[in-house]
Amino acid sequence: MRKALLIAVSLIVFLGLGTGFEVTVNQVEGTATTDQPGEFQIQVENTGSSEESYRLNILDYHRSQWYNYDTRLTVEPGKTDFFTVQINPGSEAVQDRYSADFSVRESSTDTLFRDSFNFRVTRDRELNLETFTLSHDVAEPGDSVEASATVRNVAPSTLEDPEIIFSGLETTFTSDLGPITGGGTRSVTESFEVDGFESPGEKEIVLEVGDRSYTETFEVMETGNVSENVETENRVFVVNNIYSFENTGNTPANHSFEVDIPSYLEPVTYAPEAEVTDGSSGQKTLTWRNNLEPGESVTVESRTDYWIPITGLAVLLGSFLLLRKITSSVSVVKTVEERETEIIVTLEVENSSSKTYDDVLLEDYVPNIASVNSGFDMASPEVVDEEHGTKLKWWITDLGPGDQRIFKYTLRPKVEVEEGITLDPAELKDGDEILSWTDQVDTGFRPE
């Protein structure tokens, strides 16, 4: 028994004499940032007589993802080698001084060496953006888009009054975060309203955190809609229709609106801004065409002068014939003469009745695609500029039996219309009574 114990003790002494190692920590860069890693060398000297393998383990569970190193090292006897440890703090790292424990284990003897090293993390900012998101990738005009952000205080002490700024869609929000302790986070959400007429396409929401800015985008969808409203005023001899159109979408709209009327009502229907075409079943079609920008609206009207049918078709027909009889006694004719760059318009008024009219007014209308020459060869009219064109008024006053009047003016086209245009009727009135009106006249339309 004593002999066996002596042999065992001798074996232990022999193994101890043949093995051993020493560990030294060398600081290469003791300060780490999120952009520039810190670095340490853990040096191992094999003081034994045979090649040994060593294993490194860093014991820092909360920050294990910061460390980058090789875990195994083989060293020849009497030689020295080292583990290189790089420290890469994450974006959430708080500026502070840190320490980490480590161990080096010799594989053959399972001998363990423990120590620690210290390093410092510095930050170039106090607030770090953790998340920045938008509630919508795609939105329609009228929607709300929420911008949410979470920031972390990466300074070593409490920030008393930090703020961040959201901006976009011509709106800015300054968000006061309140006190945030070192390493603490704070979340905030702001709501951006997408205007009903916001143009389609990609939009940006910008977040400013300190001296840094971050951008998220979303898409505003294209919408197109034109609202239509009709108001009718009924008087004994006149029906006035007022049509209102508004582009409630966020893109320009080419809008067309049509109204069908019986052909026999065309002579007593006045719609100077409408295009008149033949419809189906013996009807005429009045068409208004407008190019509307987002949010733009336009109002047009038509007026029909006739007896409202009370007792049926017979009364309507009799009233229409009576109106034709009244208006046939005084006539007005509109003709055009096309020249190279201008159009000469002639209006001829004739009273073939036996009645004298003492409050006579002749009106004509020129759309805004043409300009009226300010020089008039004959009587000069009153010129009234309106939203969609120019109205010309000649105050004839007295028009006796057999009297004739001739008026001329010159048009200069502003744009070229290949198929030409149709000029609206001129209207002859005695006070509030319509005496006559001309037919529409077609003409070529080419500017200089």
Secondary structure, DSSP 4 states (H G I P E B T S, - for coil): -HHHHHHHHHHHHHHHHH--EEEEEEEEE-EE-SSS-EEEEEEEEE-SSS-EEEEEEEE-GGGGGGEE--SEEEE-TT-EEEEEEEE---TTPPSEEEEEEEEEEETTT--EEEEEEEEEE--S-SEEEEEEEES-SEE-TT-EEEEEEEEEE-SSS-BSS-EEEEEETTEEEEEE---B-TT-EEEEEEEEE--TTPPSEEEEEEEEETTEEEEEEEEEPP---EEEEEEEEE-SSEEEEEEEEEE-SSS-EEEEEEEEEEGGGGGGEE-TTSEEEE-STTEEEEEEEEEE-TT-EEEEEEEEESPPPSS-HHHHHHHHHHHHHHHTTEEEEEEEEE-SS-EEEEEEEEE-SS--EEEEEEEEEEETTEEE-S--SSPPPEEEEETTEEEEEEEEEEE-TT-EEEEEEEEEESS-EEEEEEEPPPEEEETTEEEEEPPPEEEEE---
